[in-house]
Amino acid sequence: MLSIIIVHFHTPELLRLCLRSIRDTVKTDYEVLIADSEADPDTETDLRQEFPSPAGEIIYQPFRQNIGYAKGINWGIEHSQGEYILILNPDIILAPNAVAELRKFLDTNPTVGLVGPRLVNFNGKTQNSAARFYRPFTIVFRRTWLGKLGFAKKRLCQKTTSQI
């Protein structure tokens, strides 16, 4: 089984789009765990009406306060039942076969513990999801007047050169 964890915060329409894409693309048994920060009381009712399908169980946990992203993920992991965990933001729409391909990669590469997909914008262009690790000069450039100098701006604007 696959456990899909979503940390939600005030974006019910995006969450619905995400859940529709899960329902339409994930072909294996799955559960969806939603940690909803500062939950609107109507969100759970609306989700239960639109997603009553037994194909994937939705475990919805409303929180009164904003618990933050990390705490939401940790809650999801603690309550998950799946062999695999997929962490999604509510603004993600899954591409056809994306989850199957990720799972296939993990199944055929037992020494791999984590895999991330290529992110694609609606216009078909790749959305970068990686950056260089900070170096000491990065912090100095960002927090001092040195960051306004040409060579510092150039250093701060450098992109990751390798595809991940």
N, C-alpha and C positions, 0 to 999 in steps of 0.2 A: 504494500500500500504506500501511497505517496501522501505526505502531509504538506499542505500549502499554508504558509503563514503570511498574513497580511496585517500590517499595523495601519489602522485607519484614523484619520483626523479631519473631520468636517468636509469630506468630499464624497457625498453619497452617490452622485451621478457617475463619478469616475469608478467608484467601487462597484457599482452595478455593471459597468462596461467590462471591468476586469473579471467579475464573476461570470458574466456571459461568455467571455472568451475561454475561461476555464471549462465551463460546461460544454462548450462547443468543440474544444480541441483535446482535452485530456481523455484518453480512452481507457485508462486503467482505473482501478479502485483508488479513490482519494478521499481525503477529508480537507476541509478548509477551516482554518482557525483564524478568527478575526479578533484582534485586540483593538477595541474602539475607544480612543482617548476622548474625553469630554463628550461622551456619547449623547446623541439626540435620542430621546425616548422613542421616536417613531421609526428609527433606522431598523431595529430588529424586526418590527412588525412588517415593514415594507420588504425587507429581505426575505422573510418567511413566505410572504405572498408570492413574490416573483420567483423564488428558488426553492420550491417544495420537493424537488426531485430527489429520489433516493439514490441517484447515481453518485452523488458526492455529498457527504454530510457536512453541514455548516455548523461549526461550534462558534458561537458569538459570545464574546465577553465584553460587556460595556464597563467602562471605567468613568467615574465622575470627573476625575481630574485628568490632565494631560500627563500620562505616565512616561512619555518619551519613547523614542524608537527602540532603543536597546532593551528596555524593560518589556516592551511589547513583544519583541522577538523572543526574549527569554521565557515569557509566559507561554508563547506558542510552542517552543521547544519542550518545555516541561509537560505540556498537555498533549503533545503529539503522539500518535500511535504508529506512524509510518516507518518503513525501512529507509526511505529517503525523505529529505526535507527540502522544500522549495520555498525560498523567501521572495515574496513579491511586494512591490509597492502598489497601492491601489490605482495608480495611473498607468499600469502595464496592461497591454493587450497581447495575449500570446499568439504567436504565429502558428499556423498549422504544422503539426509534427515537431514543434520545438521541444516540448517536454519529452516526447518519445526519443528524440535524438540525444538529449542530455542524459536520459536514463540509459540508453544504449551505450553511450560513451563510458559511463560509470560501470556498467555491467561488464564491458570488455576490457576495462583498465582497472583491475582491482587495487592497484597501488595508489590510485587517485582518490583523494578524499573530498575534493571540492571542484566544482566546474561552474563556469559562468557563461551565459550565452552572449552572442553579439547583439547589441542593442541597435535597433533600426528606428529612425524617425518615420513619420507618416509620409515624408517625401522620398523614402527609400535610402536615404543617406545614413551611414553608420554614425551612431552617437558614441563618442568616446566615453569610456567608463573607467579609465585608468589615468594616473598622473605620476610624475616623478616623485620619489621620496624627497622630503625637505632636506636641505643641507643647511648648515648653520648660516650661510650667507642669505638664504631665502628668508629666514626669520628677520635678520638684520635689515634686509632691503624692504621688507613689508612693514616694519615698525619704525623706521627712521627716515629721515630726509634723503638718505642715499637711494631709496627706491625711485626717486624722481629723476635720477641721472640716466642717461641713455644706455650705458652698459648694463645697469641694474634692470631697467625695463626689459631689455632684450633677454636677460637671463630669466626673469619672471614669466615671460611670455612663451618660453620654449615648451613645445608639446612633447608628449611621449612619442618616441620614434618607432617603437616596436608594437606590433599588433598583438593583443592579448586575447 
